[in-house]
Amino acid sequence: MDYAATILAKIPGTSSKLDKGLKRLLESLQAYMPAEQVEQVVRAYEFGATAHSGQTRMSGDPFISHPLAVAQILADMHMDSQAIAAAILHDVIEDTETPIAELAEQFGNEIATLVDGVSKLDQMQFTSRAEAQAESFRKMMLAMIEDIRVILVKLADRLHNMKTMDSMPVDKQARIARETLEIYAPIANRLGINHMKVDLEDLGFRYLYPFRYSVLDRALKRSKGSQRQIVKKISEHFRKAMEQEGIEGEVIGREKHLYSIYKKMAEKKRLLGDIVDVYGFRIIVNDVNTCYQLLGLVHSLYKPMPGRFKDYIAIPRVNGYQSLHTTLFGPKGLPLEVQIRTSEMNRLAEAGVAAHWQYKAEDKSAATPQRRAREWLARLMEIQESGSSEEFLESVKVDLFPDKIYVFTPKGDIMPLPKGATTVDFAYAVHTDIGNRCVAAKIDRNLVPLRTTLQNSQTVEIITARGAKPNPNWVTFVTSAKARSAIRHYMKKMRSSESIDLGKRLLDRSLKDLGSSLRKVGKVRMREALGELGLTDVNELFEQLGLGERLAPLTARFLIGMHDDAQPEAASLVIAGTEGVVVSYAKCCYPIPGDDVMGYLSSGRGVVIHRNSCGNLINFRKQPEKWISVSWEEEIDRDFSSQIQVEAQNKTGLLAEVAAVIADSDSNIEQVSVTDRHEDGSILTFLLQVKDRIHLARIMRNIKKMPNVLRVSRESA
Ligand code: MN
């Protein structure tokens, strides 16, 4: 079957170069894929070539040559047909007018989703600021991806772009090369795809440090002529010995890749000669037993260097790599590095996670992409069982199945947050002050409620206001420990400053009752008194008074040196309703301005206001020192909760009617319940917001006027 010719005939503007490329791809695919799957790839090519027709690359080549080459890279890895089709279509959404829905219709959801995933990765820009964030960026990428094939297509895309960068401006080359070294090569390494890692590193090195690259490249080429002879001779020696022992296997002379040599020189500060004059060999055999047998053989041919033997078969490397490594003293003492492994080990070392998407004829499993990635990890775990370090595995697992999300600040910085984090968590992650003063948030430029949960890769902006305070309620929806503790800390601080204010007022009141005042007591006596009380700071005393941990009348008498038990007539503490958390209003009697009230000093909670008629005032007689006289400020501008009970005849719509009357009386209902329901009547309990007694009286009057209402009262019946 010659698909290539028939397809090329249909597509306009084709070239002989393309012709060759497509033929090669189809040949590669036909070698491992059934015809109907190759057919799908062919359809993807037709679609892509038509969509990109007329577009060219910077090199002048027709654009489709790029996706075609990307597909070829994946075909060489024996990837499945969906990954290959997605590779051919990977730039269609970005660079042509094609909507994703059309891809889904033509090629199914899975391929469309893969293409969409690659397009989304393309939109992520790696800014220069982000250099220090490379690690976060890599994690974010992996976290965003539901299907590892997306990253495989992306890696192949990057690899081909790196190979065709010559016609690009130099500054752009450097930027892309840096991104490749910092982001893509480490991802390839993390996923165990060695050949991609090596290629990406060498190309990245070449374009980021062109001068260093060419010096090193030339030096290596110079030494290669003589090297090749030696490698050939030693390889022959190995082969002959294997033949004599009846061991089947393949001997490969290994060339080190440039970037790894460069890194070794930079890290170990070694000269080029020390690193290059090492000869590498890889011997691939059929099974594990043969590996060890062969090891014995090479050790008998050349003397092994002590301490250099590593058994990565018994104890694999953390990314699943398995092999035997040994170093031998070669002819003239030249070090020979030998790796021995099975062909299966070799395949896995090169393919990594991609091995799980390689087309297998017998594979009928409908495993989801996530499951396949898990299987790969599980396999690594299995191989790892005997190994010592689980760090790599842990980090891969966290990257692939993260409990974190990654979002951007408006400046493009990456912020890692726990899954389920809200805009408030983000605000506190940026800075505690931003959190404390945040009033609104924007996600991708749209205003959202503060409790909105964030998603990967959103850009989040926080709007702050001067004087804004955190809302205690936030604690119910924030997920990060930092936000939670910052909110709690702020509330505590607020409470403390409010208690200091209140304590100071309470003490001054009590002193005035005794004909003195804080000013009259003076600093000297105060300092002396603080010492006697074991306190260091006057605010500490005020705070204790404000929180009700110490009693103002007793403290006042102590300060002015009065020790008799005569109780002077107490003047009252004036309540303005703005004291904050240190003054609270009892929920047993719901006091409101205008009511006769008393204050109870509740240890740790400050003053709790009760109505004089409240049943709890019985305690007044038991602990008189804990009760203080309070009165209301003249003008109070806030709402208070108040409870009323309405007894009415049963009638449809009764509740709604009462509620309407309450609303007409400028009040809000906080809660309502039907407490008692009998044959002809019900008792409704309302918790209302009112200004004061006058306001409440008006509401009660209006309700009482209703035809079915029998009784309205503030007290429980
Ligand atoms: Mn591309």
Boltz pocket constraint, residues with backbone or C-beta under 6 A from the ligand:
constraints:
  - pocket:
      binder: B
      contacts: [[A, 66], [A, 90], [A, 91], [A, 157]]
      max_distance: 6.0
